[in-house]
Amino acid sequence: MTTKFFEEGCTSDIEPNHGSTERLPVVLPGSPCTEADAVKERESLLQLECAFILAMRRQSAMVHSALRSAGLTRRWAQTLRLINEHEGSITGAQIAQVAGIDAASVTRLIDRLEGKGLVARVVAADDRRRQYVERGTAAKAALPHLRGDSPQSNAHLSFPSPSSA
């Protein structure tokens, strides 16, 4: 598929967008590759890209279907997964920071999750002004839906990093 171009040096570094350097199949002067090879390579790369996008859409649909069957929204699942990862030692402010949402939205989110028994607020022993959010009793039933079998499903349940948001 793409190996001929990369092995025979038929690619060139070009700057397509935003100053990022990307390797694309381009026929170089004196290259053993022909224009027809370049066209085939471009078509092959487009087919791979389409197959990847289709696979990601299918994976996303499966994750969302599992969440619906558990009565969860994606945001709820992301938040529950985050709380689970921190084993109950996370505050609402930390959730807001990771999720990239304001404190009032996190308060409403935690209120909804608490109403469903998915989370519980626990007052810190050393500072009664601080509250931690931990898993509620109903979260144990939802947790199998939050554990992905693949990095792709885990990506669907992770908050985007600030650099990619």
ABEGO torsion letter per residue (X at the ends): XAAAAAAAGABBBBBABGGBBBBBBBBBBGBABBAAAAAAAAAAAAAAAAAAAAAAAAAAAAAAAAAAAAGBBAAAAAAAAAAAAAGGABBAAAAAAAAGBBAAAAAAAAAAAAAAGABBBBBBAABAABBBBBBBAAAAAAAAAABBABAAAAAAABBBBAAAX
